[in-house]
Amino acid sequence: MKVKKTVFILFIIFQIIILFHHSRSMLENPIVHEDFSEMAETPYFTLNRGIYRVTVNYQKDGEVVHDDTPIDNADRSTVLTDSNEERVIFFDETKLRTELNEISYDLYVRVSQTQVKVVNMVMNQEKTRLQVHRISVDYEKTKTFSYYFLKNLFIMLLLNLALFLLFFHRKKLMLWFYLHRWEVVICATVLFISTFPMLQPEIQKRYDLVFHLQRISGLAQSLQDGIIPAKIQSGWMNGYGYAAGAMYGDFFLYPFALLNLLGFPIITCYKLYVIFINILTVLISFFSFTEIFGNRRVGITVSAFYSLFFYRFVNMYIRYAVGEYTAMAFLPLIVLGIYRIYGQKKSGWRYIVWGAFGIMENHLLTTIILLEFCFLFFLIQWRRSLQKDTALELLKAVTVSLLLNAIFLVPFLSLYFGVEMKGINGDGVFYSMDSNALHLNSLFTPTADLENFNWVSAGLGAAAVLIVVFFLWFSHWGRQFKDRNGLALSPGENVTGKAGQFSGADGSGQSMQSSGENGTGKTEQFSGADGTDQARQSSGEDGTGKGRRFSGADGTGQSMQSSGENGTGKAEQFSGENETGQGRLSSLADGTSQGRLSPGADGTGKGRRFSGDTGNLFGTYFKIVLGFAIIALIMSTNLFPYMQIHMLSETLHKMLGCIQFPWRYLAIAGLMISILFGIIIIEMAKRYSREIAYVLAFGILAFSVIQNVDYLTHFYDSRINVTAVNTYDFHVASEEYLPKETDSSLFHDDSLKVSDSAAVTAELKYRKGLTIEANIRNSSDFDQYVDFPLVNYPGYCAEDEKGQMAVENSNNNCVRVTIPPRYSGNIRVSYRMPLLWKLSVLVSVMTFIVLLFSKRLSKLWRRNKKIYGNL
């Protein structure tokens, strides 16, 4: 077997070498450099397969085309081909903006000997005059090689992985698929449905898409310029720089920015990011809900609903709210951590830390919303929160979270409090929460307002409404059932009068016992513990005398196992954990009589029975979940008194106003409703049957899928699709991260500006990223100044041969350097990350490494203490 594996690895290496030489052979094509002067439309010319850079130098006078104008109706530069085949070429269609005089974009030619031509056009010839000075088409050798090599390498490795598993681990693979077929089918279906819009060649340019494409492209440009981490990105504002990285976490964008730098189209990078986040959402939610409910099937079903939650779909494919839907992937980890700490009295701080990292590094507003609900939860559970073990877990979670996120928090807080910005602490930052809130009927509208393209008219989704209704019905009317004879049955009993199983604890902490009898009067099962917490076991026998079984826990809280066997010798049921750790059947109750659910598992790890204290299922914690769902829904609508709060307190209004749009609370509502969905599945399985429970579950999932597909179908049919967009658009939303009173319209001129052109000369010698070097002369007897085309964020420094020079703010918040009288020399202005920012990077990296290996280090420490502790 080892010889076969070695041969297989050598075969893979051989494939990589062949692939490398194949990709390199593409570079043997002659380097193409087509140069056209004074031509708005070039003649057809021939290009071979590869990636090319099209550069247009022009002058345009007339109306400015803004971002809300469809690209098909905008002044633009495009590439045409005479080929009848579709998608022979692919390019980043680019706007000809009045503010700029040069644009560049990539052209991907997929078939050699393709005839193409570059066309520059304006839509309104009467009001706009376009003069093209030069068009050049340059072959990008490095990008061509890296793009085709990496793309083919990924496909090749994926196929080899499948072959490796098939040839060397076929039996294990088949067994794994058999044991997890339920989870695999649902995961694959959910991923396909949630990712399907990204499999189309077109993508819509609406809402925040361009902004997030600029973030990826800006990171790629910063990586090329050697700026890591890119808190101030050099590819924005015509090279003036923009603090997008400092004010908006971009940790998860770096791999996709690197792909863009290596030649992948920006749209492809974004699509890969969406697919990655969908996979992450399904896996994290599956893991979290499985741990919470103790059942893999319930976990994957709830995960499917959460991943297909309507508001998440809207964020992904209508609003393109990258930060928000990425943060939603990590919300279940926060719930899991809190559940383990409060509900199970176990360590859960690591889950909170990783969840907080994923949320904070992607969307600060979701972090603020989450903190609001966490604070409310801690107030409700203040007694438990002040207990030593709980407080220690929370302290570890908060401390490590702050250290891990220092790389984002320190630069953000530095700029937030140190620089007065347009959209952060300037005028007009706070949106009117009342006017942007949803109307109540919007939560229940099954379709969107397609005529006005108002996406917020579909806020909650019909499936989520059904879950809330079912849960309210269970919690109010489903607490007790009666059989045909009118005899009251406990929640653990089914309709035939046969006892189910449940255990609880009374106020003294002593276990209560309950046993049921079937129609023949024979004891079916019961378990409990006496006042000393000593486990007691009891098993009933059916008419055939075959043993059932139960297990309890000893004083140490460790699970004991016992099993009965029927006539075939097969285990009927068991609890605790088996030797493989797959057993899950247990019902526990803590001192507060809070019941916890856990399903049974047979030898194959499949759940067979549901057990738990169903009487406590609607206890404190799940009432909190329902309450939080209702609160989040109300806060997303105009039912919440935003206007009254504004009139009552300006401070409270600003605290809530930073959320901008109340519908963001639907993210919390979706999380809470997903948990309620899991409770409903378990209750239905316990009170009726598993079949009825999963029929209901799939019915609700079907509602969710139908509404999502219907909404997106209508929306996509009513919008203009484009294959690509330019990511260097000059206009950046409302320019939130520019210093207040900065006029970005002046940034179209990226030249050095002097105080007195008669006395001062400035000649540009070098420019890369956020570094500019110029030869400057001051022939006067007075101090003069030179303004460099860089936004003056904290960190810029100027120096010449003699040392440091002072940096000031210009009238337009750019970098200004004072030039002494009779000065002549080279001055270099560059961005250097402040020392505190550098320390924050070091702290976060060290915390990340320690956190990854914390469990292993802890085990190593305990083992060494055991060995050397007595020496």
Backbone hydrogen bonds, N-H to C=O, Kabsch-Sander energy under -0.5 kcal/mol:
donor,donor_aa,acceptor,acceptor_aa,energy
5,K,1,M,-2.3
6,T,2,K,-2.3
7,V,3,V,-2.4
8,F,4,K,-2.2
9,I,5,K,-2.4
10,L,6,T,-2.4
11,F,7,V,-2.1
12,I,8,F,-1.9
13,I,9,I,-2.4
14,F,10,L,-2.3
15,Q,11,F,-2.0
16,I,12,I,-2.3
17,I,13,I,-2.2
18,I,14,F,-2.2
19,L,15,Q,-2.8
20,F,16,I,-2.5
21,H,17,I,-2.3
22,H,18,I,-2.3
23,S,19,L,-2.6
24,R,20,F,-2.2
25,S,21,H,-1.8
26,M,22,H,-0.7
26,M,23,S,-0.6
27,L,24,R,-1.4
28,E,25,S,-1.4
29,N,26,M,-1.1
34,E,137,V,-2.0
36,F,135,I,-3.3
38,E,133,H,-1.7
42,T,118,V,-2.5
45,F,116,V,-2.5
47,L,114,T,-2.2
50,G,109,V,-2.1
52,Y,107,L,-2.7
53,R,138,D,-3.2
54,V,52,Y,-0.6
54,V,105,Y,-3.0
55,T,53,R,-0.5
55,T,136,S,-2.6
56,V,103,I,-2.8
57,N,134,R,-3.0
58,Y,56,V,-0.5
58,Y,101,N,-2.3
59,Q,131,Q,-2.4
61,D,129,R,-2.5
66,H,64,V,-0.6
69,T,66,H,-1.6
73,N,70,P,-1.9
74,A,71,I,-1.2
76,R,121,M,-1.5
77,S,94,T,-2.9
78,T,119,V,-2.9
80,L,117,K,-2.7
82,D,115,Q,-1.2
88,V,85,E,-0.7
90,F,108,Y,-2.1
92,D,106,D,-1.7
93,E,91,F,-1.3
94,T,77,S,-1.6
96,L,75,D,-1.8
97,R,95,K,-1.1
100,L,97,R,-0.8
103,I,56,V,-2.1
105,Y,54,V,-2.0
107,L,52,Y,-3.0
108,Y,90,F,-3.9
109,V,50,G,-2.9
109,V,107,L,-0.6
110,R,88,V,-2.8
110,R,108,Y,-0.6
114,T,47,L,-2.6
116,V,45,F,-2.5
116,V,114,T,-0.6
117,K,80,L,-2.1
119,V,78,T,-3.0
120,N,40,A,-2.2
121,M,76,R,-2.3
125,Q,123,M,-0.6
128,T,124,N,-1.6
129,R,61,D,-3.0
131,Q,59,Q,-2.9
133,H,57,N,-2.4
133,H,131,Q,-0.5
134,R,57,N,-1.8
135,I,36,F,-3.1
136,S,55,T,-2.3
137,V,34,E,-2.3
138,D,53,R,-2.4
139,Y,32,V,-1.7
140,E,51,I,-2.7
141,K,139,Y,-1.0
144,T,140,E,-1.9
145,F,141,K,-2.1
146,S,142,T,-2.5
147,Y,143,K,-2.5
148,Y,144,T,-1.9
149,F,145,F,-2.4
150,L,146,S,-2.3
151,K,147,Y,-2.1
152,N,148,Y,-2.0
153,L,149,F,-2.3
154,F,150,L,-2.3
155,I,151,K,-1.7
156,M,152,N,-2.5
157,L,153,L,-2.7
158,L,154,F,-2.0
159,L,155,I,-2.1
160,N,156,M,-2.4
161,L,157,L,-2.2
162,A,158,L,-1.8
163,L,159,L,-2.2
164,F,160,N,-2.6
165,L,161,L,-2.3
166,L,162,A,-1.9
167,F,163,L,-2.5
168,F,164,F,-2.5
169,H,164,F,-0.5
169,H,165,L,-1.3
173,L,169,H,-2.7
174,M,170,R,-2.8
175,L,171,K,-2.6
176,W,172,K,-2.7
177,F,173,L,-2.6
178,Y,174,M,-2.2
179,L,175,L,-2.6
180,H,176,W,-2.0
181,R,178,Y,-0.8
184,V,180,H,-2.8
185,V,181,R,-2.4
186,I,182,W,-1.9
187,C,183,E,-2.7
188,A,184,V,-2.6
189,T,185,V,-2.3
190,V,186,I,-2.9
191,L,187,C,-2.6
192,F,188,A,-2.2
193,I,189,T,-2.5
194,S,190,V,-2.8
195,T,191,L,-1.5
196,F,192,F,-1.4
198,M,195,T,-1.6
199,L,196,F,-1.9
200,Q,197,P,-0.8
203,I,722,V,-2.8
205,K,720,I,-0.6
206,R,204,Q,-1.1
208,D,319,R,-1.8
209,L,206,R,-1.8
212,H,208,D,-1.9
213,L,209,L,-2.3
214,Q,210,V,-2.5
215,R,211,F,-1.4
216,I,212,H,-1.9
217,S,213,L,-2.7
218,G,214,Q,-3.2
219,L,215,R,-2.1
220,A,216,I,-2.2
221,Q,217,S,-2.5
222,S,218,G,-2.2
223,L,219,L,-2.7
224,Q,220,A,-2.1
225,D,221,Q,-1.7
226,G,223,L,-1.0
227,I,222,S,-3.0
228,I,226,G,-0.8
231,K,229,P,-1.7
233,Q,231,K,-0.6
233,Q,242,Y,-2.5
236,W,233,Q,-0.6
239,G,236,W,-1.2
240,Y,237,M,-1.7
241,G,236,W,-1.8
242,Y,233,Q,-1.6
244,A,242,Y,-1.0
245,G,231,K,-0.5
245,G,242,Y,-0.5
246,A,231,K,-1.7
247,M,243,A,-1.6
248,Y,244,A,-1.6
251,F,361,E,-0.6
253,L,250,D,-1.2
254,Y,250,D,-0.7
254,Y,251,F,-0.8
257,A,253,L,-2.2
258,L,254,Y,-2.3
259,L,255,P,-1.5
260,N,256,F,-1.8
261,L,257,A,-2.1
262,L,258,L,-1.6
263,G,260,N,-1.2
264,F,259,L,-2.4
269,C,265,P,-2.3
270,Y,266,I,-2.0
271,K,267,I,-2.4
272,L,268,T,-2.5
273,Y,269,C,-1.9
274,V,270,Y,-2.2
275,I,271,K,-2.3
276,F,272,L,-2.4
277,I,273,Y,-2.5
278,N,274,V,-2.3
279,I,275,I,-2.2
280,L,276,F,-2.4
281,T,277,I,-2.7
282,V,278,N,-2.2
283,L,279,I,-2.4
284,I,280,L,-2.7
285,S,281,T,-2.3
286,F,282,V,-2.3
287,F,283,L,-2.5
288,S,284,I,-2.7
289,F,285,S,-2.7
290,T,286,F,-2.0
291,E,287,F,-2.1
292,I,288,S,-2.0
293,F,289,F,-2.7
294,G,290,T,-2.0
299,G,295,N,-2.5
300,I,296,R,-2.7
301,T,297,R,-1.9
302,V,298,V,-2.6
303,S,299,G,-2.3
304,A,300,I,-2.1
305,F,301,T,-1.9
306,Y,302,V,-2.7
307,S,303,S,-2.7
308,L,304,A,-1.7
309,F,306,Y,-1.1
312,R,309,F,-0.6
313,F,309,F,-2.0
314,V,310,F,-2.3
315,N,311,Y,-2.2
316,M,312,R,-1.9
317,Y,313,F,-2.6
318,I,314,V,-1.9
319,R,314,V,-2.6
320,Y,314,V,-0.5
321,A,315,N,-2.5
322,V,320,Y,-1.8
325,Y,321,A,-2.5
326,T,322,V,-1.8
327,A,323,G,-2.0
328,M,324,E,-1.8
329,A,325,Y,-0.6
329,A,326,T,-0.9
330,F,327,A,-1.5
331,L,327,A,-0.6
333,L,330,F,-0.7
334,I,330,F,-0.9
334,I,331,L,-0.8
335,V,331,L,-1.5
336,L,332,P,-2.4
337,G,333,L,-2.4
338,I,334,I,-2.3
339,Y,335,V,-2.7
340,R,336,L,-2.4
341,I,337,G,-1.9
342,Y,338,I,-2.9
343,G,338,I,-0.5
343,G,339,Y,-2.1
344,Q,339,Y,-1.2
346,K,340,R,-3.1
352,I,348,G,-1.5
353,V,349,W,-2.3
354,W,350,R,-2.5
355,G,351,Y,-2.4
356,A,352,I,-2.9
357,F,353,V,-2.2
358,G,354,W,-2.2
359,I,355,G,-2.0
360,M,356,A,-2.9
361,E,357,F,-2.1
362,N,359,I,-1.2
363,H,359,I,-2.9
367,T,363,H,-1.4
368,I,364,L,-2.1
369,I,365,L,-2.3
370,L,366,T,-2.5
371,L,367,T,-2.3
372,E,368,I,-1.8
373,F,369,I,-1.6
374,C,370,L,-2.5
375,F,371,L,-2.6
376,L,372,E,-1.8
377,F,373,F,-2.3
378,F,374,C,-2.5
379,L,375,F,-1.8
380,I,376,L,-2.0
381,Q,377,F,-2.5
382,W,379,L,-1.1
385,S,381,Q,-2.7
386,L,382,W,-1.5
387,Q,384,R,-1.1
391,A,387,Q,-3.2
392,L,388,K,-2.3
393,E,389,D,-1.8
394,L,390,T,-2.5
395,L,391,A,-2.5
396,K,392,L,-2.3
397,A,393,E,-2.3
398,V,394,L,-2.6
399,T,395,L,-2.6
400,V,396,K,-2.5
401,S,397,A,-1.8
402,L,398,V,-2.2
403,L,399,T,-2.1
404,L,400,V,-2.8
405,N,401,S,-2.0
406,A,403,L,-1.0
408,F,405,N,-1.4
409,L,405,N,-3.0
410,V,406,A,-2.0
412,F,408,F,-2.0
413,L,409,L,-3.1
414,S,410,V,-2.2
415,L,411,P,-2.3
416,Y,412,F,-2.8
417,F,413,L,-2.3
418,G,414,S,-1.6
419,V,415,L,-2.3
421,M,419,V,-0.9
422,K,738,L,-2.5
423,G,736,E,-2.2
425,N,421,M,-0.6
429,V,426,G,-0.9
431,Y,429,V,-0.6
431,Y,657,G,-0.8
433,M,431,Y,-1.0
436,N,432,S,-1.5
437,A,433,M,-0.7
437,A,434,D,-0.7
438,L,636,S,-2.6
442,S,439,H,-1.5
443,L,439,H,-0.6
443,L,440,L,-1.4
444,F,441,N,-0.9
445,T,441,N,-0.6
449,D,454,N,-1.1
450,L,448,A,-1.7
453,F,449,D,-1.0
454,N,449,D,-1.9
455,W,453,F,-1.1
457,S,454,N,-1.6
458,A,455,W,-1.6
459,G,442,S,-2.1
460,L,442,S,-0.5
461,G,443,L,-0.7
465,V,461,G,-1.5
466,L,462,A,-2.0
467,I,463,A,-1.8
468,V,464,A,-2.1
469,V,465,V,-2.3
470,F,466,L,-2.7
471,F,467,I,-2.6
472,L,468,V,-2.4
473,W,469,V,-2.1
474,F,470,F,-2.4
475,S,471,F,-2.9
476,H,472,L,-1.6
477,W,473,W,-2.6
478,G,473,W,-1.0
478,G,474,F,-1.0
480,Q,477,W,-0.5
481,F,489,L,-0.7
483,D,487,L,-1.6
486,G,483,D,-1.9
489,L,481,F,-2.1
493,E,490,S,-2.2
494,N,498,K,-1.8
497,G,494,N,-1.7
500,G,492,G,-0.6
504,G,512,M,-0.6
506,D,510,Q,-2.1
509,G,506,D,-2.0
511,S,529,A,-0.6
512,M,504,G,-1.3
516,G,525,Q,-0.7
518,N,522,K,-1.6
521,G,518,N,-2.2
524,E,516,G,-1.6
526,F,538,S,-0.7
528,G,536,R,-0.9
530,D,534,Q,-1.5
533,D,530,D,-2.2
536,R,528,G,-1.7
540,G,524,E,-0.8
542,D,546,K,-1.0
545,G,542,D,-2.1
547,G,565,E,-0.8
548,R,540,G,-1.3
554,D,558,Q,-1.3
557,G,554,D,-2.2
560,M,552,G,-1.9
564,G,573,Q,-0.5
566,N,570,K,-1.4
569,G,566,N,-2.0
572,E,564,G,-1.0
576,G,585,L,-2.1
581,G,578,N,-1.6
586,S,584,R,-0.6
588,L,596,R,-0.6
590,D,594,Q,-1.0
593,S,590,D,-2.1
595,G,593,S,-0.6
596,R,588,L,-1.1
598,S,611,S,-1.7
600,G,609,R,-4.1
601,A,574,F,-0.6
602,D,606,K,-2.2
605,G,602,D,-2.1
611,S,598,S,-1.2
612,G,501,Q,-0.6
614,T,612,G,-1.4
616,N,613,D,-1.2
617,L,614,T,-1.0
619,G,616,N,-2.0
623,K,619,G,-2.0
624,I,620,T,-2.0
625,V,621,Y,-1.9
626,L,622,F,-2.1
627,G,623,K,-2.7
628,F,624,I,-3.1
629,A,625,V,-2.1
630,I,626,L,-2.1
631,I,627,G,-2.6
632,A,628,F,-2.8
633,L,629,A,-2.0
634,I,630,I,-2.5
635,M,631,I,-2.7
636,S,632,A,-0.9
637,T,634,I,-1.4
638,N,438,L,-2.2
640,F,634,I,-0.8
640,F,637,T,-1.1
642,Y,640,F,-2.6
645,I,641,P,-2.1
646,H,642,Y,-2.2
647,M,643,M,-2.0
648,L,644,Q,-2.0
649,S,645,I,-3.0
653,H,649,S,-1.7
654,K,650,E,-2.1
655,M,651,T,-2.1
656,L,652,L,-2.2
657,G,653,H,-2.7
658,C,654,K,-1.3
659,I,656,L,-1.7
660,Q,657,G,-1.6
661,F,659,I,-2.5
664,R,661,F,-1.8
665,Y,662,P,-2.1
666,L,663,W,-1.9
667,A,664,R,-1.7
669,A,665,Y,-2.0
670,G,666,L,-2.7
671,L,667,A,-1.6
672,M,668,I,-2.5
673,I,669,A,-2.7
674,S,670,G,-1.8
675,I,671,L,-1.5
676,L,672,M,-2.0
677,F,673,I,-2.1
678,G,674,S,-1.7
679,I,675,I,-1.8
680,I,676,L,-2.2
681,I,677,F,-2.0
682,I,678,G,-2.0
683,E,679,I,-2.6
684,M,680,I,-2.7
685,A,681,I,-2.1
686,K,682,I,-2.0
687,R,683,E,-2.6
688,Y,684,M,-2.3
689,S,684,M,-0.8
693,A,689,S,-1.9
694,Y,690,R,-2.5
695,V,691,E,-2.0
696,L,692,I,-2.2
697,A,693,A,-2.2
698,F,694,Y,-2.6
699,G,695,V,-1.9
700,I,696,L,-2.2
701,L,697,A,-2.4
702,A,698,F,-2.3
703,F,699,G,-1.9
704,S,700,I,-2.0
705,V,701,L,-2.6
706,I,702,A,-2.7
707,Q,703,F,-2.3
708,N,704,S,-2.2
709,V,705,V,-2.8
710,D,706,I,-2.5
711,Y,707,Q,-2.5
712,L,708,N,-2.5
713,T,709,V,-2.5
714,H,710,D,-2.0
715,F,711,Y,-2.3
716,Y,712,L,-3.0
717,D,713,T,-2.0
718,S,714,H,-1.1
719,R,716,Y,-1.0
721,N,719,R,-0.6
722,V,203,I,-1.7
726,N,93,E,-0.8
735,E,732,V,-2.8
738,L,735,E,-1.6
740,K,420,E,-3.4
742,T,739,P,-1.2
744,S,742,T,-0.9
746,L,743,D,-1.4
747,F,744,S,-1.8
748,H,745,S,-0.8
749,D,746,L,-1.1
750,D,748,H,-0.8
753,K,787,D,-2.2
755,S,785,Y,-1.9
759,A,756,D,-1.0
760,V,756,D,-2.8
761,T,777,R,-2.0
763,E,775,N,-2.6
764,L,762,A,-0.5
765,K,773,E,-2.7
766,Y,773,E,-2.0
768,K,771,T,-2.2
771,T,768,K,-1.6
772,I,829,V,-2.9
773,E,766,Y,-3.0
774,A,827,I,-2.4
775,N,763,E,-2.8
776,I,774,A,-0.6
776,I,825,G,-2.9
777,R,761,T,-2.2
778,N,823,Y,-3.2
779,S,759,A,-2.6
779,S,777,R,-0.5
784,Q,819,I,-2.4
786,V,817,V,-2.1
787,D,753,K,-3.6
788,F,786,V,-0.6
788,F,815,V,-3.0
790,L,788,F,-2.6
791,V,240,Y,-2.4
792,N,813,N,-2.3
793,Y,791,V,-2.2
796,Y,793,Y,-1.1
797,C,830,S,-2.3
798,A,805,M,-0.9
799,E,828,R,-1.7
800,D,803,G,-2.4
803,G,800,D,-0.6
805,M,798,A,-3.1
808,E,816,R,-2.9
810,S,814,C,-2.0
813,N,810,S,-1.8
815,V,788,F,-0.7
815,V,790,L,-2.0
816,R,808,E,-2.5
817,V,786,V,-2.3
818,T,806,A,-0.7
819,I,784,Q,-3.8
822,R,780,S,-1.7
823,Y,778,N,-0.5
823,Y,820,P,-0.9
825,G,776,I,-2.1
827,I,774,A,-2.8
828,R,799,E,-2.8
829,V,772,I,-3.2
829,V,827,I,-0.5
830,S,797,C,-2.2
830,S,828,R,-0.5
831,Y,770,L,-0.5
832,R,795,G,-2.6
832,R,830,S,-0.5
838,K,834,P,-2.0
839,L,835,L,-2.3
840,S,836,L,-1.9
841,V,837,W,-1.8
842,L,838,K,-2.0
843,V,839,L,-2.6
844,S,840,S,-2.4
845,V,841,V,-2.4
846,M,842,L,-2.4
847,T,843,V,-2.5
848,F,844,S,-2.5
849,I,845,V,-2.1
850,V,846,M,-2.5
851,L,847,T,-2.6
852,L,848,F,-1.9
853,F,849,I,-1.6
854,S,851,L,-0.8
857,L,853,F,-2.6
858,S,854,S,-2.4
859,K,855,K,-2.3
860,L,856,R,-2.2
861,W,857,L,-2.4
862,R,858,S,-2.3
863,R,859,K,-2.4
864,N,860,L,-2.3
865,K,861,W,-2.3
866,K,862,R,-2.0
867,I,863,R,-1.9
868,Y,864,N,-3.3
869,G,865,K,-1.5
871,L,868,Y,-1.2
